[in-house]
Amino acid sequence: MLRDLDRLDAAQGAISAGELGVSGEVVARRAEYNADWKFHLKPESISISATPGRANVATVNANPTSFSGQTLNLTAADSISEVPLLTTAVAPFGQSPPASSYWNLRLIEAQKARNKLPKKNGKIDWGSLKTGHIDTGYVAHAAFGAWQGTQPADGANTRTNKTIRWQAGKDYMDGDTNPEDPLTYVPMRLPPDVPGHGLRTGSVLAGGKVGVAPSLPVVPCRAVRSVVLMTDAARGRVADSIDHLVAAGCQVISISLGWMSGSDEMGRALDRAYMAGVIVCAAGGQYTDTVTYPGRYFRAIGVGGVQPKGRKFPATTAAPENFKLEIYNEYVRGGTRHIAGDDQFIDIWAPSACIDRAVAEAGSGRNLISTDGGSDGTSYGTVHVAAAAAMWLRLKAVNIGAKYGASNWRRVEAFRHILHSTETRKLAALSAPNQAIYEYKHPWILNVPAILDADLPTIADDDIQPHAEGQIF
């Protein structure tokens, strides 16, 4: 039995050698939460999903809008060659990636929501609102607009930016005050490192053109190199980051990280944020039937993912209500249902695949975007919801303060109540062979204007959620 990396090498060699009837430059990447590798053949834009030992190749479709492709049997491959672990096809920030339709922004009606927000000089006026972002750090990318100042020779960023308020953040990996992602570490260890993950999710949160909430002030904390919070140290850095961002005045915190177990330290930090009225949005995870912590905490806003059915973009002329959708990475085999999360912990579902995002590598430019560079996941759904929370807080600031107080857990529960009760598009019921149709507890798909239009609910004393510290289920 070949090792995974050997299988990857073998598959790349077979493709490059034309053994599958195709040839060209092969670019490969690995999904964040399972053993799947994605192969992209340039310039034909053929995409092949390869899982070791699952099935033989039937056909290879030259379909530039498909990001799932066909399946390779890597156990039968034996030729070995080098694989460049690069992002997929990219384009300058000034133009869209091929076949892009911004389906995610259209689905949640982002532009309609932005039009409701206060403006200053023709742009959204975010006032004093700030959103915290705990991830692998920021990158000085063109997606966030102009960076003012001179770049020093040693490469460390010192320039300022109106969106990325990095001076208010912190680097808990290196112990300094500049949470910049160096991008120089290699994404090949356990847990898998994901350089640039903070850039990609941050751009969908607040980037121009690709972002849900363009120019939203973001305070980054660099807490990890991997999205998998496997160690106590990683969970401790997330806890420290939560405390730092609350102290920095962030009213929303976005966490696109997770693991199957939490920690008392992380739970205590989330409790402090919750009692201060900070809305913490966290990823539900995927490739497991267990929602991951911190998204699993009752006091967080847990986010599940949806994607275009078959991972194919809706037509640019299609109305959002007609988009064909499915749960992100849903798969049903042998009569056993596997879903992206045990959904009692999921508060809302949001776009999580085939999404335009900023990308960068250690040696690349800082002006590139891609439609799936760096893989997909509920990481992206999370920043959609965090952006929606920021819009809600900005639009309803006066009324929210009057009804719930400036620093009060009722703000979090009011937002959760609106997510649960605003009847927007419903996630389709899931069925599987020999099983009853499964109805989701909280089935609504994110629609930002509906959230902004909702009346503020009355929140009772007994609506408070159980403590995150000590939560073990």
Kinemage of the C-alpha trace (Angstrom):
@kinemage 1
@onewidth
@group {chain A} dominant
@subgroup {mainchain}
@vectorlist {calphas} color= white
{ca met a 1} P 0.000 0.000 0.000
{ca leu a 2} L 1.509 3.301 -1.085
{ca arg a 3} L 1.592 6.249 1.301
{ca asp a 4} L -0.798 9.139 0.540
{ca leu a 5} L 1.989 11.379 -0.724
{ca asp a 6} L 3.276 8.596 -2.975
{ca arg a 7} L -0.232 8.135 -4.354
{ca leu a 8} L -0.410 11.847 -5.001
{ca asp a 9} L 2.919 11.780 -6.810
{ca ala a 10} L 1.856 8.743 -8.794
{ca ala a 11} L -1.407 10.295 -9.903
{ca gln a 12} L 0.324 13.499 -10.940
{ca gly a 13} L 2.835 11.499 -12.934
{ca ala a 14} L 0.111 9.499 -14.667
{ca ile a 15} L -1.732 12.658 -15.667
{ca ser a 16} L 1.396 14.460 -16.846
{ca ala a 17} L 2.485 11.449 -18.857
{ca gly a 18} L -0.808 11.411 -20.711
{ca glu a 19} L -1.834 8.000 -19.371
{ca leu a 20} L -5.390 9.273 -18.910
{ca gly a 21} L -5.569 10.696 -22.405
{ca val a 22} L -4.909 14.263 -21.261
{ca ser a 23} L -1.755 16.278 -20.739
{ca gly a 24} L -0.642 19.609 -19.345
{ca glu a 25} L 0.640 21.286 -16.200
{ca val a 26} L -0.830 19.661 -13.077
{ca val a 27} L -1.514 21.700 -9.974
{ca ala a 28} L -2.546 19.853 -6.824
{ca arg a 29} L -3.970 20.812 -3.456
{ca arg a 30} L -5.357 18.880 -0.522
{ca ala a 31} L -8.708 19.431 1.130
{ca glu a 32} L -8.458 20.617 4.723
{ca tyr a 33} L -10.490 17.939 6.489
{ca asn a 34} L -10.075 14.673 4.572
{ca ala a 35} L -7.711 12.685 2.376
{ca asp a 36} L -8.980 14.099 -0.924
{ca trp a 37} L -6.550 15.802 -3.289
{ca lys a 38} L -7.695 18.164 -6.016
{ca phe a 39} L -5.824 18.040 -9.328
{ca his a 40} L -6.204 20.888 -11.789
{ca leu a 41} L -4.870 20.363 -15.295
{ca lys a 42} L -3.852 23.551 -17.095
{ca pro a 43} L -4.695 25.004 -19.534
{ca glu a 44} L -7.703 22.777 -20.165
{ca ser a 45} L -9.221 23.635 -16.749
{ca ile a 46} L -9.965 19.969 -16.087
{ca ser a 47} L -10.512 19.232 -12.411
{ca ile a 48} L -10.105 15.750 -10.941
{ca ser a 49} L -10.949 14.767 -7.378
{ca ala a 50} L -8.721 11.947 -6.210
{ca thr a 51} L -9.378 9.833 -3.136
{ca pro a 52} L -6.941 6.960 -2.501
{ca gly a 53} L -8.392 3.569 -3.415
{ca arg a 54} L -12.016 4.599 -3.905
{ca ala a 55} L -12.784 3.943 -7.577
{ca asn a 56} L -11.358 3.771 -11.090
{ca val a 57} L -11.414 6.579 -13.614
{ca ala a 58} L -14.443 6.428 -15.881
{ca thr a 59} L -14.207 9.725 -17.736
{ca val a 60} L -12.498 13.061 -17.462
{ca asn a 61} L -14.725 15.986 -18.383
{ca ala a 62} L -13.219 19.187 -19.709
{ca asn a 63} L -15.648 21.322 -17.734
{ca pro a 64} L -14.232 24.565 -16.336
{ca thr a 65} L -17.262 25.044 -14.069
{ca ser a 66} L -16.863 21.678 -12.339
{ca phe a 67} L -14.842 21.525 -9.144
{ca ser a 68} L -15.635 17.929 -8.240
{ca gly a 69} L -14.608 16.103 -11.409
{ca gln a 70} L -13.961 12.388 -11.610
{ca thr a 71} L -12.297 9.901 -9.266
{ca leu a 72} L -8.890 8.226 -9.621
{ca asn a 73} L -7.805 4.875 -8.202
{ca leu a 74} L -4.419 5.845 -6.831
{ca thr a 75} L -3.628 2.408 -5.408
{ca ala a 76} L -2.965 1.198 -8.957
{ca ala a 77} L -0.590 4.023 -9.823
{ca asp a 78} L 3.145 3.468 -9.607
{ca ser a 79} L 4.969 6.308 -11.370
{ca ile a 80} L 6.441 8.945 -9.042
{ca ser a 81} L 7.099 12.617 -9.808
{ca glu a 82} L 7.198 15.935 -8.034
{ca val a 83} L 3.943 17.780 -7.289
{ca pro a 84} L 3.867 21.569 -6.916
{ca leu a 85} L 1.502 22.334 -4.038
{ca leu a 86} L 0.110 25.556 -5.459
{ca thr a 87} L -3.232 27.273 -5.515
{ca thr a 88} L -5.522 26.730 -8.486
{ca ala a 89} L -5.964 29.005 -11.484
{ca val a 90} L -5.799 32.625 -10.397
{ca ala a 91} L -6.569 35.969 -11.965
{ca pro a 92} L -5.545 39.545 -11.165
{ca phe a 93} L -7.820 41.213 -8.639
{ca gly a 94} L -9.068 43.564 -11.335
{ca gln a 95} L -10.866 40.748 -13.130
{ca ser a 96} L -13.022 37.840 -12.061
{ca pro a 97} L -11.821 34.227 -12.156
{ca pro a 98} L -13.113 32.282 -15.196
{ca ala a 99} L -16.762 31.195 -14.970
{ca ser a 100} L -17.286 33.170 -11.779
{ca ser a 101} L -20.820 34.306 -11.065
{ca tyr a 102} L -20.426 35.545 -7.456
{ca trp a 103} L -23.186 33.079 -6.683
{ca asn a 104} L -22.601 33.334 -2.923
{ca leu a 105} L -23.100 37.104 -2.798
{ca arg a 106} L -26.164 36.822 -4.992
{ca leu a 107} L -27.654 34.035 -2.869
{ca ile a 108} L -27.481 35.991 0.383
{ca glu a 109} L -28.451 39.244 -1.422
{ca ala a 110} L -25.361 41.022 -0.150
{ca gln a 111} L -25.770 44.089 -2.342
{ca lys a 112} L -29.374 44.601 -1.272
{ca ala a 113} L -28.211 44.441 2.350
{ca arg a 114} L -25.370 46.911 1.759
{ca asn a 115} L -27.828 49.383 0.256
{ca lys a 116} L -29.620 49.535 3.610
{ca leu a 117} L -26.510 50.626 5.530
{ca pro a 118} L -25.538 54.249 6.244
{ca lys a 119} L -23.181 55.825 3.727
{ca lys a 120} L -20.436 58.408 3.791
{ca asn a 121} L -18.967 59.767 0.555
{ca gly a 122} L -20.764 57.004 -1.316
{ca lys a 123} L -19.261 54.170 0.760
{ca ile a 124} L -20.570 52.197 3.721
{ca asp a 125} L -20.031 54.080 6.961
{ca trp a 126} L -19.139 51.444 9.546
{ca gly a 127} L -18.836 53.993 12.339
{ca ser a 128} L -16.864 52.588 15.271
{ca leu a 129} L -17.841 48.980 14.522
{ca lys a 130} L -14.979 46.459 14.362
{ca thr a 131} L -14.981 42.713 13.715
{ca gly a 132} L -12.342 40.376 15.124
{ca his a 133} L -10.861 37.649 12.932
{ca ile a 134} L -8.980 34.723 14.529
{ca asp a 135} L -7.055 32.764 11.915
{ca thr a 136} L -3.582 32.359 10.391
{ca gly a 137} L -3.103 36.126 10.175
{ca tyr a 138} L -3.568 38.816 7.573
{ca val a 139} L -1.788 39.427 4.255
{ca ala a 140} L -1.276 42.900 2.762
{ca his a 141} L -3.421 42.123 -0.291
{ca ala a 142} L -5.034 44.393 -2.869
{ca ala a 143} L -8.444 42.934 -2.012
{ca phe a 144} L -8.514 45.233 1.031
{ca gly a 145} L -7.769 48.402 -0.914
{ca ala a 146} L -4.739 50.656 -0.744
{ca trp a 147} L -1.916 50.042 1.734
{ca gln a 148} L -0.321 53.300 2.820
{ca gly a 149} L 3.394 53.612 3.477
{ca thr a 150} L 6.654 52.122 2.218
{ca gln a 151} L 7.274 48.398 2.330
{ca pro a 152} L 10.563 47.709 4.213
{ca ala a 153} L 13.298 45.625 2.651
{ca asp a 154} L 12.996 42.779 5.154
{ca gly a 155} L 9.482 42.000 3.920
{ca ala a 156} L 7.548 42.490 7.178
{ca asn a 157} L 4.540 44.721 6.585
{ca thr a 158} L 4.458 48.156 8.208
{ca arg a 159} L 1.895 49.753 5.896
{ca thr a 160} L -1.548 50.759 7.102
{ca asn a 161} L -4.945 49.878 5.677
{ca lys a 162} L -8.426 51.188 6.395
{ca thr a 163} L -9.955 47.693 6.455
{ca ile a 164} L -7.272 45.549 8.104
{ca arg a 165} L -6.616 47.188 11.476
{ca trp a 166} L -3.642 44.967 12.211
{ca gln a 167} L -2.112 47.422 14.703
{ca ala a 168} L -4.972 46.588 17.097
{ca gly a 169} L -4.449 42.836 16.666
{ca lys a 170} L -1.844 40.441 18.010
{ca asp a 171} L 0.359 37.574 16.839
{ca tyr a 172} L 0.100 34.714 19.340
{ca met a 173} L 2.321 32.475 17.208
{ca asp a 174} L 5.389 34.732 17.318
{ca gly a 175} L 4.439 36.733 20.393
{ca asp a 176} L 4.527 40.147 18.731
{ca thr a 177} L 2.074 42.864 17.748
{ca asn a 178} L 2.021 42.274 13.984
{ca pro a 179} L -0.330 39.353 13.159
{ca glu a 180} L 0.895 39.040 9.574
{ca asp a 181} L 0.832 35.596 7.966
{ca pro a 182} L 4.371 34.945 6.639
{ca leu a 183} L 3.077 32.312 4.160
{ca thr a 184} L 6.488 30.621 4.272
{ca tyr a 185} L 5.585 27.466 6.156
{ca val a 186} L 4.923 24.236 4.243
{ca pro a 187} L 1.376 22.796 4.249
{ca met a 188} L 2.502 19.203 4.839
{ca arg a 189} L 2.298 18.101 8.488
{ca leu a 190} L -0.263 17.038 11.088
{ca pro a 191} L -2.387 18.890 11.801
{ca pro a 192} L -2.086 20.261 8.238
{ca asp a 193} L -0.818 23.828 7.977
{ca val a 194} L -2.864 26.139 5.768
{ca pro a 195} L -0.815 29.220 4.870
{ca gly a 196} L -2.996 32.050 3.631
{ca his a 197} L -6.208 30.748 5.193
{ca gly a 198} L -6.676 34.011 7.090
{ca leu a 199} L -6.291 35.977 3.861
{ca arg a 200} L -8.829 33.849 2.021
{ca thr a 201} L -11.502 33.953 4.715
{ca gly a 202} L -10.768 37.591 5.542
{ca ser a 203} L -11.244 38.627 1.928
{ca val a 204} L -14.698 37.024 1.831
{ca leu a 205} L -15.521 38.769 5.101
{ca ala a 206} L -14.466 42.295 4.183
{ca gly a 207} L -12.595 42.430 0.880
{ca gly a 208} L -13.563 44.639 -2.010
{ca lys a 209} L -15.360 42.899 -4.881
{ca val a 210} L -15.293 39.441 -3.277
{ca gly a 211} L -16.328 40.402 0.261
{ca val a 212} L -19.755 40.254 1.854
{ca ala a 213} L -19.095 43.470 3.820
{ca pro a 214} L -16.520 45.501 1.870
{ca ser a 215} L -14.278 47.765 3.961
{ca leu a 216} L -15.660 46.426 7.271
{ca pro a 217} L -12.903 47.195 9.819
{ca val a 218} L -11.257 43.889 10.774
{ca val a 219} L -8.893 43.308 13.694
{ca pro a 220} L -6.850 40.144 12.976
{ca cys a 221} L -5.305 37.820 15.532
{ca arg a 222} L -2.802 35.230 14.350
{ca ala a 223} L -3.438 32.195 16.536
{ca val a 224} L -2.666 29.193 14.324
{ca arg a 225} L -0.961 27.788 11.261
{ca ser a 226} L -3.579 25.039 10.955
{ca val a 227} L -7.372 25.303 11.007
{ca val a 228} L -7.459 22.092 13.053
{ca leu a 229} L -7.364 22.974 16.772
{ca met a 230} L -5.904 19.613 17.709
{ca thr a 231} L -3.663 20.761 20.564
{ca asp a 232} L -4.275 22.448 23.899
{ca ala a 233} L -1.772 25.109 22.862
{ca ala a 234} L -3.784 25.987 19.735
{ca arg a 235} L -7.029 26.194 21.696
{ca gly a 236} L -5.254 28.327 24.290
{ca arg a 237} L -4.111 30.788 21.620
{ca val a 238} L -7.684 31.019 20.331
{ca ala a 239} L -8.844 31.753 23.884
{ca asp a 240} L -6.224 34.487 24.255
{ca ser a 241} L -7.293 35.928 20.900
{ca ile a 242} L -10.956 36.052 21.951
{ca asp a 243} L -10.037 37.953 25.113
{ca his a 244} L -7.806 40.335 23.165
{ca leu a 245} L -10.492 41.134 20.589
{ca val a 246} L -13.158 41.722 23.236
{ca ala a 247} L -10.790 44.122 24.987
{ca ala a 248} L -10.106 45.813 21.624
{ca gly a 249} L -13.801 46.627 21.298
{ca cys a 250} L -14.796 44.150 18.605
{ca gln a 251} L -18.539 43.499 18.596
{ca val a 252} L -18.302 40.449 16.308
{ca ile a 253} L -15.631 37.729 16.208
{ca ser a 254} L -15.236 35.274 13.325
{ca ile a 255} L -13.488 31.920 13.939
{ca ser a 256} L -13.043 29.618 10.932
{ca leu a 257} L -11.230 26.938 12.970
{ca gly a 258} L -12.262 23.866 14.908
{ca trp a 259} L -11.722 20.477 16.519
{ca met a 260} L -13.922 17.720 17.966
{ca ser a 261} L -13.205 18.767 21.545
{ca gly a 262} L -13.053 22.138 23.232
{ca ser a 263} L -11.157 23.223 26.340
{ca asp a 264} L -12.062 24.958 29.571
{ca glu a 265} L -9.726 27.813 28.676
{ca met a 266} L -11.433 28.395 25.316
{ca gly a 267} L -14.851 27.937 26.919
{ca arg a 268} L -14.110 30.542 29.591
{ca ala a 269} L -12.985 33.046 26.963
{ca leu a 270} L -16.151 32.469 24.964
{ca asp a 271} L -18.225 32.906 28.119
{ca arg a 272} L -16.580 36.279 28.730
{ca ala a 273} L -17.255 37.372 25.158
{ca tyr a 274} L -20.871 36.217 25.367
{ca met a 275} L -21.566 38.060 28.594
{ca ala a 276} L -20.035 41.182 27.017
{ca gly a 277} L -22.535 40.922 24.167
{ca val a 278} L -19.982 39.946 21.502
{ca ile a 279} L -21.379 37.771 18.697
{ca val a 280} L -18.913 34.915 18.098
{ca cys a 281} L -19.501 33.121 14.782
{ca ala a 282} L -17.662 29.810 14.405
{ca ala a 283} L -17.397 27.079 11.781
{ca gly a 284} L -19.379 23.875 12.156
{ca gly a 285} L -16.744 21.824 10.311
{ca gln a 286} L -17.185 19.148 7.674
{ca tyr a 287} L -16.237 15.565 6.808
{ca thr a 288} L -17.566 14.550 10.204
{ca asp a 289} L -21.001 14.055 11.713
{ca thr a 290} L -19.884 16.102 14.725
{ca val a 291} L -19.942 19.888 14.801
{ca thr a 292} L -16.558 21.147 15.925
{ca tyr a 293} L -15.631 23.463 18.799
{ca pro a 294} L -15.824 26.421 19.205
{ca gly a 295} L -18.782 26.344 16.784
{ca arg a 296} L -20.339 23.628 18.919
{ca tyr a 297} L -20.585 25.831 21.985
{ca phe a 298} L -24.183 26.846 22.634
{ca arg a 299} L -23.006 30.399 23.236
{ca ala a 300} L -21.427 30.653 19.770
{ca ile a 301} L -23.276 31.064 16.479
{ca gly a 302} L -22.618 27.726 14.750
{ca val a 303} L -22.427 27.882 10.953
{ca gly a 304} L -23.084 25.068 8.478
{ca gly a 305} L -22.387 25.134 4.766
{ca val a 306} L -24.252 24.987 1.476
{ca gln a 307} L -22.849 24.787 -2.010
{ca pro a 308} L -24.145 24.810 -5.592
{ca lys a 309} L -25.552 21.398 -6.439
{ca gly a 310} L -22.823 19.323 -8.035
{ca arg a 311} L -20.443 22.219 -7.283
{ca lys a 312} L -21.463 23.915 -10.535
{ca phe a 313} L -22.009 27.655 -10.671
{ca pro a 314} L -25.557 28.891 -11.191
{ca ala a 315} L -25.980 30.760 -14.446
{ca thr a 316} L -25.289 34.479 -14.228
{ca thr a 317} L -28.880 35.077 -15.315
{ca ala a 318} L -30.414 32.753 -12.703
{ca ala a 319} L -32.426 34.293 -9.880
{ca pro a 320} L -31.091 33.397 -6.411
{ca glu a 321} L -34.348 31.652 -5.470
{ca asn a 322} L -33.765 29.278 -8.388
{ca phe a 323} L -30.197 28.307 -7.459
{ca lys a 324} L -29.869 24.552 -7.046
{ca leu a 325} L -28.206 23.983 -3.676
{ca glu a 326} L -27.071 21.135 -1.461
{ca ile a 327} L -25.496 20.797 1.943
{ca tyr a 328} L -21.733 21.296 1.789
{ca asn a 329} L -19.957 17.933 1.375
{ca glu a 330} L -23.094 15.912 1.934
{ca tyr a 331} L -22.562 12.336 0.912
{ca val a 332} L -24.674 9.217 1.311
{ca arg a 333} L -23.208 5.720 0.953
{ca gly a 334} L -24.545 2.291 1.760
{ca gly a 335} L -27.674 3.582 3.465
{ca thr a 336} L -25.676 5.582 6.017
{ca arg a 337} L -26.305 9.288 6.234
{ca his a 338} L -23.330 11.582 6.710
{ca ile a 339} L -23.970 15.283 7.061
{ca ala a 340} L -21.755 18.284 7.710
{ca gly a 341} L -22.737 18.424 11.358
{ca asp a 342} L -25.166 17.253 14.009
{ca asp a 343} L -27.389 20.164 13.277
{ca gln a 344} L -28.753 21.003 16.717
{ca phe a 345} L -25.559 23.050 17.054
{ca ile a 346} L -25.943 24.765 13.667
{ca asp a 347} L -27.793 28.073 13.823
{ca ile a 348} L -27.664 29.034 10.136
{ca trp a 349} L -26.402 27.729 6.777
{ca ala a 350} L -24.261 29.838 4.449
{ca pro a 351} L -22.209 29.517 1.218
{ca ser a 352} L -19.105 27.407 1.746
{ca ala a 353} L -17.746 26.282 -1.649
{ca cys a 354} L -16.883 27.597 -5.123
{ca ile a 355} L -16.398 31.101 -3.717
{ca asp a 356} L -14.190 33.859 -5.089
{ca arg a 357} L -11.473 34.757 -2.598
{ca ala a 358} L -8.097 36.485 -2.459
{ca val a 359} L -5.107 34.141 -2.653
{ca ala a 360} L -1.379 34.469 -2.128
{ca glu a 361} L 1.712 32.339 -1.659
{ca ala a 362} L 5.122 33.216 -0.315
{ca gly a 363} L 6.467 34.050 -3.767
{ca ser a 364} L 3.319 35.280 -5.483
{ca gly a 365} L 1.856 38.711 -6.032
{ca arg a 366} L -0.542 40.238 -3.545
{ca asn a 367} L -3.226 41.005 -6.097
{ca leu a 368} L -4.664 37.612 -7.065
{ca ile a 369} L -8.097 36.039 -6.636
{ca ser a 370} L -9.268 32.487 -7.265
{ca thr a 371} L -12.550 30.630 -7.187
{ca asp a 372} L -11.327 27.664 -5.151
{ca gly a 373} L -7.685 28.282 -4.319
{ca gly a 374} L -6.908 26.904 -0.877
{ca ser a 375} L -9.920 24.561 -0.690
{ca asp a 376} L -13.446 25.158 0.596
{ca gly a 377} L -15.417 24.601 3.800
{ca thr a 378} L -17.593 26.079 6.512
{ca ser a 379} L -14.707 28.484 7.106
{ca tyr a 380} L -16.311 30.536 4.351
{ca gly a 381} L -19.869 30.151 5.597
{ca thr a 382} L -18.674 31.532 8.928
{ca val a 383} L -17.390 34.814 7.535
{ca his a 384} L -20.655 35.291 5.599
{ca val a 385} L -22.561 35.118 8.893
{ca ala a 386} L -20.053 37.305 10.750
{ca ala a 387} L -20.480 39.939 8.039
{ca ala a 388} L -24.265 39.695 8.415
{ca ala a 389} L -23.933 40.167 12.183
{ca ala a 390} L -21.799 43.275 11.638
{ca met a 391} L -24.375 44.704 9.204
{ca trp a 392} L -27.182 44.024 11.695
{ca leu a 393} L -25.306 45.709 14.527
{ca arg a 394} L -24.471 48.719 12.354
{ca leu a 395} L -27.972 49.241 11.001
{ca lys a 396} L -29.781 48.639 14.288
{ca ala a 397} L -27.146 50.072 16.626
{ca val a 398} L -29.378 52.606 18.373
{ca asn a 399} L -32.330 50.258 18.781
{ca ile a 400} L -30.158 47.329 19.872
{ca gly a 401} L -28.459 49.472 22.507
{ca ala a 402} L -31.765 50.774 23.809
{ca lys a 403} L -33.408 47.352 23.978
{ca tyr a 404} L -30.572 45.110 25.186
{ca gly a 405} L -27.832 47.362 26.528
{ca ala a 406} L -24.368 48.083 25.151
{ca ser a 407} L -22.653 44.994 26.595
{ca asn a 408} L -25.223 42.302 27.192
{ca trp a 409} L -25.616 38.643 26.192
{ca arg a 410} L -29.151 39.454 25.007
{ca arg a 411} L -27.628 40.994 21.874
{ca val a 412} L -26.208 37.589 20.938
{ca glu a 413} L -29.484 35.811 21.628
{ca ala a 414} L -31.459 38.410 19.680
{ca phe a 415} L -29.280 37.754 16.624
{ca arg a 416} L -29.634 33.982 17.113
{ca his a 417} L -33.409 34.316 17.479
{ca ile a 418} L -33.608 36.224 14.193
{ca leu a 419} L -31.488 33.569 12.442
{ca his a 420} L -33.817 30.835 13.727
{ca ser a 421} L -37.108 32.592 13.065
{ca thr a 422} L -36.609 34.541 9.839
{ca glu a 423} L -38.130 32.220 7.259
{ca thr a 424} L -35.920 32.617 4.239
{ca arg a 425} L -34.894 29.827 1.893
{ca lys a 426} L -35.005 26.447 3.600
{ca leu a 427} L -32.302 23.801 3.376
{ca ala a 428} L -33.803 20.844 1.546
{ca ala a 429} L -34.633 17.827 3.685
{ca leu a 430} L -32.031 15.093 3.422
{ca ser a 431} L -32.997 11.567 2.444
{ca ala a 432} L -30.978 8.376 2.225
{ca pro a 433} L -31.681 4.763 1.257
{ca asn a 434} L -33.712 2.891 3.908
{ca gln a 435} L -33.966 5.999 6.104
{ca ala a 436} L -36.711 8.448 6.904
{ca ile a 437} L -36.465 11.948 5.463
{ca tyr a 438} L -34.339 14.076 7.787
{ca glu a 439} L -35.570 17.568 8.647
{ca tyr a 440} L -33.005 20.024 9.989
{ca lys a 441} L -33.687 21.687 13.333
{ca his a 442} L -32.615 25.116 12.066
{ca pro a 443} L -33.025 24.827 8.290
{ca trp a 444} L -32.747 28.440 7.126
{ca ile a 445} L -30.147 29.597 4.608
{ca leu a 446} L -28.581 32.995 5.220
{ca asn a 447} L -30.377 35.963 3.673
{ca val a 448} L -28.921 39.220 4.971
{ca pro a 449} L -31.706 41.672 4.007
{ca ala a 450} L -34.250 39.506 5.836
{ca ile a 451} L -32.106 39.722 8.978
{ca leu a 452} L -31.823 43.476 8.665
{ca asp a 453} L -35.578 43.852 8.156
{ca ala a 454} L -36.559 41.666 11.128
{ca asp a 455} L -38.035 43.237 14.245
{ca leu a 456} L -35.906 43.062 17.375
{ca pro a 457} L -37.205 40.202 19.542
{ca thr a 458} L -37.810 40.264 23.273
{ca ile a 459} L -35.192 38.138 25.038
{ca ala a 460} L -36.150 36.670 28.422
{ca asp a 461} L -33.815 35.854 31.304
{ca asp a 462} L -34.132 32.124 30.687
{ca asp a 463} L -33.011 32.518 27.042
{ca ile a 464} L -29.413 32.639 28.265
{ca gln a 465} L -27.367 29.720 26.902
{ca pro a 466} L -25.466 27.224 29.092
{ca his a 467} L -21.876 28.020 30.000
{ca ala a 468} L -19.283 27.166 27.371
{ca glu a 469} L -16.785 26.269 30.088
{ca gly a 470} L -17.323 22.631 30.892
{ca gln a 471} L -19.571 21.891 27.882
{ca ile a 472} L -18.826 18.289 26.934
{ca phe a 473} L -21.613 17.398 24.503
